[in-house]
Amino acid sequence: EEEEEGEEAEEAEEADQLLNDLTSDPLILEGDDTPVPAWSVRKAGAGRYAVAFAVSNAWPGALAFASTKPSVKFANLYIGYGLENTGKSFTPLPMPEIASEPLDVAEEEDTPLDAENEVLKQLEEKRMVEEADAEEGGEDE
């Protein structure tokens, strides 16, 4: 029983760490080092149709909204590129230098057909001699 209570306490502690106040998120430093809160909270509508929503400044495209009347309803939505706002503007790396034209390659003369056939004939004769030697070696045993 004590182990179960310990596990429940750990789970409750983990849940407490996950559900923190919005002000506990670190500030984002914009390009001019101006601190901006991680969340911007706004209200839309009035009366029973009012909706409160929080827009993330750290993760552009993340938003949470809630309404309490007639019943508690809330949702989270993320439509973005999965890139955190670091507060620094994005500057892509410069393109690599364009390669120059390669040097012309000197073409080789094609081997004449007679010379090519001579090489193939020599290879075939060598193969036949090796096969004959292998057969003679197999007959001696």
N, C-alpha and C positions, 0 to 999 in steps of 0.2 A: 504494500500500500504506500509506503514511504517513497518508493521509486516512482510510482504513478504520480504522486503529488509533486515530486521534483520535476518530472517531465512536463506536467501541466504548467508549473511555474515558469519553466524555460520557454514553453510555447507562448505564454502570456507576455513574457518579457520580449520575445522576438516580435510579437504583434505590436507591442508598445513602441518598439524601435521603428517599425514600418509606418505607423500612423502618427507622424509628428505634425506639429503646427507648421503652417506654411512659412512662418518667419524664421524657422530653424534652418531652412535651406540656405546655402551660401550665396552671397551677393555675386552678381556678374559685373565685371569691370568692362565697360564699353571701351571703344578705341581711344577716347580721350581720358581714360581712367575714371570716368564717372560711375559710381556704384549704382546698380539697378537691382531691385529685388527680383528673386527668382520667379515670383508669381505676380501677376496683375489681377486684382479682384474687381469685378464690376457687377452691376445689377441691371437687369432689363425688365421692362414691364412694370406694372403697379398692382397693388392689392393682391387678390388671390391668384393672379396670373403672373406674379413676379418670379423671375428666375435669377438666381445668383450663379455667376460662373467665374472660374479662375483660369487664366490663360498663362501657360508657362513661358517665361522669357528665356529659360535655360534650354528647353527643347521646343523650338518653334514648331507649331502644329499640334501641341498637346493642350488639351482643354478638358476641364471638369465642370459640370454644371448640376444644379440641384434646385428642386422646388419642394416646398413643404405643404402646400395646400392643393387639393383636398387631402392628399396623402404624401408621404415622403417619397420622392422619386429622385434618383440621381443617375448620372452616367459619366463615363470617361470616353474621350475620343482623341485619337491621334491620326493626323494626316500630315505626314512629313517625310523627310528623306533619311531619318535616322542619324542626323548629324547634330551634335550638341552645339549650342551657341557659346563659343569661347570668348566672345567679346572682341575678337580680332577680325579684321576684314580678311577675306580670302584672296590671296594673290597666287595665281598658278605659276609654276616654274616656267622659265623661258623654254622655248622649243629648242631641241638640239640643233647643232649646225647641219645644214643640208650637205649631204655627201657630194663630192665632185664626180665628174664623169670618170669611169674607170679607163685605164690605159687600154689601147687596142691590143688584142691578143694575136700573136702571130699564128697563122693557121699552118698546120702540118700537112704535108702531102699525103694523100691516101696511099696505102700500101697497094702495089699492083696485085691483081688477082693471082697471077702465077706465083709470086712470092708468098702470098697468104696460103695458097693451096700447098706449097712446099712445106711450110711450117706445120700445117695440119697433117700432112702425110708423115712427117717425121714423128710427130706426137703419136699418131696411130700405130706406126711401126714399133715405137718404143713400148707402147701399151701391149701390143701383140707379143713382143719378146718377153716382157715381164709375165704375162699370162702363161706362156709356154714354159718358162722357168719354174713357175709355181706348180704347173701340172707335173713336170718331171720330178720336182721335189716331193710331190705327193705320191708318185708311183714308186719311188725308192723305198719308202717306208713300208 
